[in-house]
């Protein structure tokens, strides 16, 4: 029997006090979100505890579901809540419904901090292996996951939920708002592909701007190019940078402290609006468009990036899965083409993202496809770019050799 078990411990809740002290109010909220999530209510039981030493009592309750249960316990004197959602996936996969229910109830309590756990229980072929299996979906149409033996930390930052996990296969792994960002074992797939195609195609990049990228992995790859004299990293969430400094040295390898690097905690759009500096490369190492990074995926922001580029400069960004997110990939390429003379989509399989992933280089004069392999090889040698696990002169051309379905998807924009 298989099922998804979600738990949450909420702290410093800023919701109306009645939600934590009145069983009827809490029950109505839970019933509403349960039905909206598409789950089946069978029965329920609620109890409000009496006052204690002048403090209102909390509420404990449970909804019995055809799929399993929802349990809630509140501690109003501590402004704390524990939540427990379990769904059986016997006849159909109810995971998305459980995730939607948990998300809605957590948001209703408005926690200042939280710890959340996710466990896939059971196994079709026998007992589950040891460790925590965490799942992620791609565009709400596909699920993939990894098993972790250790949870190092889980905290709510000012902008997102940050988790740091560890496994023998992936090493330390960063997760933001339930989405895998980077891991020690395979970070080179994404970071090398994000940085080196444009950086090597550029004849002499000296200045660069990275938006996001608080883990430092893209910065580390960029600084391998000895032509780079200054690199600025701007990330909205300083907690990501702090965690990277403390735990992810194998990813950034000290780049966050490199004398050529300036690391800022700031809104990217605000930084770009005020800076007068011009960059040979701008790398958008951002979370997905439906996250707090959303405003940095707009035509207006791409236009500001273009204005901040030096002559011959290029913008690089990831654009999503061409297979699972076809409309998004097509739309980004179309928007970029309205601003830049050259838009070159490319892609590779990224293990942590569970699929073939798309990226793009956009420029008014730099065309990475037109640079011969011999030139790419020569520049890597001249700049003494070493310790590469994925990228080389042959791979450079292969990245831009699109599968037919991807080529057709962006045909009008290529």
FITOR-223769 format. One line per 8 residues: number of its first residue (from 1); their letters; for each residue x negated, y negated, z of C-alpha. Coordinates in steps of 0.25 Angstrom, whole numbers, plus 5000, padded with zeros to 4 digits. Layout:
NUM> a> X:Y:Z | ...
# end
This chain:
1> xxxxxxxx> 5000:5000:5000 | 4994:4986:4996 | 4998:4973:5002 | 4993:4959:5004 | 4991:4954:5018 | 4989:4939:5021 | 4987:4932:5034 | 4985:4918:5038
9> xxxxxxxx> 4981:4911:5051 | 4985:4896:5050 | 4979:4885:5059 | 4982:4870:5062 | 4996:4871:5055 | 5002:4858:5052 | 5016:4862:5048 | 5028:4858:5056
17> xxxxxxxx> 5028:4864:5070 | 5042:4870:5068 | 5036:4880:5058 | 5028:4886:5069 | 5038:4885:5080 | 5051:4888:5074 | 5054:4903:5069 | 5066:4899:5060
25> xxxxxxxx> 5057:4888:5052 | 5046:4897:5050 | 5055:4909:5046 | 5061:4900:5035 | 5048:4896:5030 | 5043:4910:5029 | 5056:4915:5023 | 5055:4904:5012
33> xxxxxxxx> 5041:4907:5008 | 5042:4922:5009 | 5054:4921:4999 | 5047:4911:4990 | 5035:4920:4989 | 5044:4931:4984 | 5043:4940:4996 | 5055:4948:5002
41> xxxxxxxx> 5060:4945:5016 | 5065:4957:5023 | 5066:4952:5038 | 5060:4942:5048 | 5058:4940:5062 | 5054:4927:5069 | 5051:4923:5083 | 5048:4909:5090
49> xxxxxxxx> 5039:4910:5103 | 5043:4902:5115 | 5036:4889:5119 | 5023:4891:5127 | 5017:4881:5136 | 5025:4870:5129 | 5021:4874:5115 | 5031:4879:5105
57> xxxxxxxx> 5030:4894:5102 | 5026:4900:5089 | 5034:4909:5079 | 5031:4923:5074 | 5038:4929:5063 | 5038:4939:5052 | 5045:4941:5038 | 5047:4955:5034
65> xxxxxxxx> 5045:4956:5019 | 5048:4967:5009 | 5034:4965:5006 | 5029:4965:5020 | 5029:4953:5030 | 5026:4939:5034 | 5022:4936:5048 | 5020:4922:5054
73> xxxxxxxx> 5015:4918:5068 | 5014:4903:5073 | 5006:4897:5084 | 5012:4882:5085 | 5003:4878:5097 | 4991:4882:5088 | 4997:4878:5075 | 4993:4891:5070
81> xxxxxxxx> 5000:4902:5061 | 4997:4916:5057 | 5003:4922:5044 | 5004:4936:5039 | 5009:4940:5025 | 5009:4954:5020 | 5015:4960:5007 | 5015:4974:5002
89> xxxxxxxx> 5011:4975:4987 | 5017:4989:4985 | 5027:4986:4974 | 5022:4973:4969 | 5010:4963:4973 | 5016:4953:4983 | 5002:4946:4985 | 5006:4933:4979
97> xxxxxxxx> 5019:4932:4986 | 5012:4935:5000 | 5001:4924:4996 | 5012:4914:4992 | 5019:4917:5005 | 5007:4915:5014 | 5003:4902:5006 | 5017:4896:5008
105> xxxxxxxx> 5017:4899:5023 | 5003:4894:5026 | 5006:4881:5019 | 5019:4879:5027 | 5010:4879:5040 | 5000:4869:5035 | 4988:4875:5042 | 4975:4867:5044
113> xxxxxxxx> 4967:4880:5044 | 4970:4894:5040 | 4964:4908:5039 | 4970:4918:5029 | 4968:4932:5026 | 4972:4941:5014 | 4971:4956:5014 | 4975:4966:5004
121> xxxxxxxx> 4981:4978:5012 | 4981:4992:5007 | 4975:4998:4994 | 4982:5006:4983 | 4971:5017:4984 | 4969:5018:4999 | 4964:5010:5011 | 4959:4996:5008
129> xxxxxxxx> 4944:4993:5009 | 4939:4985:5020 | 4939:4970:5019 | 4949:4959:5015 | 4954:4960:5000 | 4957:4946:4995 | 4965:4943:4983 | 4966:4932:4973
137> xxxxxxxx> 4975:4929:4961 | 4972:4923:4948 | 4983:4914:4943 | 4993:4922:4951 | 4992:4934:4941 | 4980:4942:4945 | 4974:4946:4959 | 4960:4950:4962
145> xxxxxxxx> 4953:4951:4975 | 4940:4955:4983 | 4938:4962:4996 | 4930:4955:5007 | 4924:4961:5020 | 4923:4948:5027 | 4930:4934:5029 | 4920:4924:5033
153> xxxxxxxx> 4929:4912:5034 | 4943:4907:5030 | 4947:4893:5032 | 4956:4882:5027 | 4948:4870:5022 | 4954:4856:5019 | 4958:4861:5005 | 4958:4876:5004
161> xxxxxxxx> 4957:4890:5011 | 4943:4894:5011 | 4938:4909:5014 | 4925:4915:5014 | 4924:4930:5012 | 4913:4940:5011 | 4912:4954:5004 | 4901:4963:5000
169> xxxxxxxx> 4904:4961:4985 | 4906:4946:4984 | 4899:4941:4996 | 4904:4928:5002 | 4916:4923:4995 | 4923:4910:4995 | 4938:4909:4994 | 4947:4896:4993
177> xxxxxxxx> 4962:4896:4994 | 4962:4911:4992 | 4953:4911:4979 | 4940:4916:4977 | 4929:4905:4974 | 4915:4912:4975 | 4907:4923:4981 | 4893:4926:4983
185> xxxxxxxx> 4892:4938:4974 | 4898:4933:4961 | 4898:4917:4962 | 4888:4917:4951 | 4899:4921:4940 | 4907:4908:4943 | 4896:4898:4947 | 4886:4902:4936
193> xxxxxxxx> 4897:4901:4925 | 4903:4888:4931 | 4889:4881:4931 | 4879:4887:4921 | 4886:4886:4907 | 4888:4871:4907 | 4875:4868:4915 | 4867:4876:4906
201> xxxxxxxx> 4873:4871:4893 | 4870:4857:4898 | 4856:4853:4893 | 4853:4846:4907 | 4863:4845:4918 | 4858:4836:4929 | 4871:4832:4937 | 4883:4841:4940
209> xxxxxxxx> 4896:4840:4948 | 4903:4852:4954 | 4917:4850:4959 | 4921:4861:4969 | 4910:4872:4970 | 4909:4870:4985 | 4903:4884:4986 | 4890:4879:4979
217> xxxxxxxx> 4889:4890:4969 | 4891:4881:4957 | 4881:4871:4962 | 4871:4882:4964 | 4872:4886:4950 | 4872:4872:4945 | 4859:4869:4953 | 4852:4880:4946
225> xxxxxxxx> 4850:4870:4934 | 4838:4862:4937 | 4843:4851:4928 | 4854:4848:4939 | 4849:4836:4947 | 4862:4833:4955 | 4875:4841:4957 | 4887:4837:4965
233> xxxxxxxx> 4897:4846:4971 | 4910:4841:4975 | 4920:4850:4983 | 4933:4846:4989 | 4932:4856:5001 | 4920:4854:5009 | 4923:4867:5017 | 4919:4875:5004
241> xxxxxxxx> 4906:4869:5004 | 4903:4871:5019 | 4907:4886:5018 | 4898:4887:5006 | 4886:4881:5013 | 4888:4890:5025 | 4892:4903:5018 | 4890:4903:5003
249> xxxxxxxx> 4875:4901:5002 | 4874:4912:4992 | 4883:4905:4982 | 4877:4890:4983 | 4863:4894:4987 | 4860:4881:4993 | 4865:4873:4982 | 4875:4865:4991
257> xxxxxxxx> 4862:4859:4997 | 4854:4857:4985 | 4848:4843:4984 | 4854:4842:4970 | 4868:4844:4975 | 4878:4835:4981 | 4889:4842:4988 | 4902:4833:4991
265> xxxxxxxx> 4915:4837:4998 | 4925:4828:4990 | 4937:4829:4980 | 4931:4831:4966 | 4941:4822:4959 | 4937:4811:4969 | 4922:4813:4967 | 4923:4813:4952
273> xxxxxxxx> 4932:4800:4952 | 4921:4792:4960 | 4908:4798:4955 | 4900:4790:4944 | 4890:4802:4942 | 4890:4809:4929 | 4888:4824:4929 | 4882:4834:4918
281> xxxxxxxx> 4891:4845:4924 | 4904:4845:4932 | 4908:4859:4937 | 4922:4861:4943 | 4920:4872:4953 | 4934:4871:4958 | 4944:4880:4964 | 4956:4883:4955
289> xxxxxxxx> 4966:4872:4950 | 4977:4876:4960 | 4968:4872:4972 | 4964:4859:4977 | 4954:4858:4965 | 4966:4856:4956 | 4965:4841:4953 | 4951:4844:4948
297> xxxxxxxx> 4957:4852:4936 | 4964:4841:4930 | 4962:4834:4917 | 4959:4821:4924 | 4948:4828:4933 | 4942:4834:4920 | 4942:4820:4914 | 4934:4815:4926
305> xxxxxxxx> 4924:4826:4925 | 4922:4822:4911 | 4919:4808:4915 | 4909:4812:4925 | 4901:4821:4916 | 4888:4816:4910 | 4887:4816:4894 | 4885:4831:4891
313> xxxxxxxx> 4891:4835:4904 | 4901:4847:4906 | 4912:4850:4915 | 4914:4865:4920 | 4925:4871:4927 | 4932:4885:4929 | 4946:4886:4923 | 4952:4899:4928
321> xxxxxxxx> 4955:4913:4922 | 4958:4912:4907 | 4966:4925:4908 | 4974:4923:4921 | 4974:4907:4920 | 4976:4905:4905 | 4984:4893:4906 | 4975:4886:4916
329> xxxxxxxx> 4962:4889:4908 | 4969:4884:4895 | 4973:4872:4902 | 4960:4868:4908 | 4953:4870:4894 | 4963:4861:4887 | 4962:4850:4898 | 4947:4851:4897
337> xxxxxxxx> 4947:4850:4882 | 4955:4837:4883 | 4943:4831:4890 | 4931:4838:4885 | 4925:4840:4871 | 4920:4854:4875 | 4928:4864:4884 | 4921:4878:4884
345> xxxxxxxx> 4929:4888:4892 | 4921:4900:4897 | 4923:4912:4907 | 4918:4924:4915 | 4923:4934:4924 | 4921:4929:4939 | 4923:4941:4949 | 4928:4933:4960
353> xxxxxxxx> 4939:4926:4952 | 4943:4940:4947 | 4944:4936:4932 | 4937:4930:4920 | 4936:4915:4923 | 4936:4903:4914 | 4927:4891:4915 | 4925:4879:4906
361> xxxxxxxx> 4914:4869:4902 | 4920:4855:4897 | 4911:4844:4891 | 4911:4834:4880 | 4897:4838:4875 | 4892:4850:4882 | 4896:4863:4875 | 4891:4876:4883
369> xxxxxxxx> 4895:4885:4871 | 4886:4878:4861 | 4873:4879:4870 | 4865:4891:4864 | 4861:4903:4874 | 4847:4900:4871 | 4849:4886:4877 | 4856:4891:4889
377> xxxxxxxx> 4845:4901:4892 | 4834:4890:4890 | 4841:4880:4900 | 4843:4891:4910 | 4828:4894:4909 | 4824:4879:4909 | 4832:4876:4921 | 4828:4889:4928
385> xxxxxxxx> 4842:4892:4931 | 4841:4906:4938 | 4848:4916:4947 | 4860:4917:4937 | 4869:4929:4939 | 4879:4927:4927 | 4875:4915:4918 | 4864:4916:4907
393> xxxxxxxx> 4863:4911:4893 | 4870:4923:4887 | 4882:4922:4897 | 4883:4907:4894 | 4888:4910:4880 | 4896:4922:4885 | 4904:4913:4895 | 4909:4905:4884
401> xxxxxxxx> 4913:4917:4875 | 4927:4917:4879 | 4936:4930:4878 | 4947:4929:4867 | 4958:4926:4877 | 4951:4915:4884 | 4946:4909:4870 | 4961:4909:4865
409> xxxxxx> 4965:4903:4879 | 4956:4891:4877 | 4956:4891:4862 | 4962:4877:4860 | 4952:4871:4871 | 4939:4878:4867
# end
